[in-house]
Amino acid sequence: MYGAHGYLTGFSIGAGFGAVFIIALFIAALFLALAAKMLGIEKAGVLRALLGIVGGGVFSGIVMIAFGVLLPHGGWLVGSILAFLAYIWTIKVVFDTDWLRAFLALVLAVVIEVITIVILVWLLAILGVAALAFLS
C-alpha cells in the first residue's frame, strides 16, 4: 500500500515526533528552571527541572488514572486535583523547597511558556503575512 518506503516513512515520522517530544520536555525544563531561579529556589537547575517535569508528568498521570478507575463517578475531578498536587509535590521534592515555592514555580513556568508561545505565534504570523506580500 505504501510502497517500498512505507515503513521507513512511518519510522521517520515516529522518530520526528519523538524528537519533538524530547525537545519540548527540555524547553519545559528550561522554563521551570528559570521560574525556580526567579523565585530564589537554591537547588534550581535544568537537570533537576527536567527530572521534575518528567517525574511530575508520570506521577500525576498515574494518580489521575488510578482515581479515574477507582472512582468512576466524579473520579476525574478528584483525580485532577490530586494529580495537580502530585505534580507540585514532585517539584517540591526535586527542588527541595516548600509547597508555596513549588506551586509558584509551576505557575510561573506555565505563564512564561504561554507568553513565549504567544510571542512566537505572533512573530510567525507577521513573517507569514510578510512572505505572502512577496508572492504577489
Secondary structure, DSSP 8 states (H G I E B T S, - for coil): ---TTHHHHHHHHHHHHHHHHHHHHHHHHHHHHHHHHHTT-TT--HHHHHHHHHHHHHHHHHHHHHHHHH-TTTHHHHHHHHHHHHHHHHHHHHHT--HHHHHHHHHHHHHHHHHHHHHHHHHHHHHHHHHHHHH-
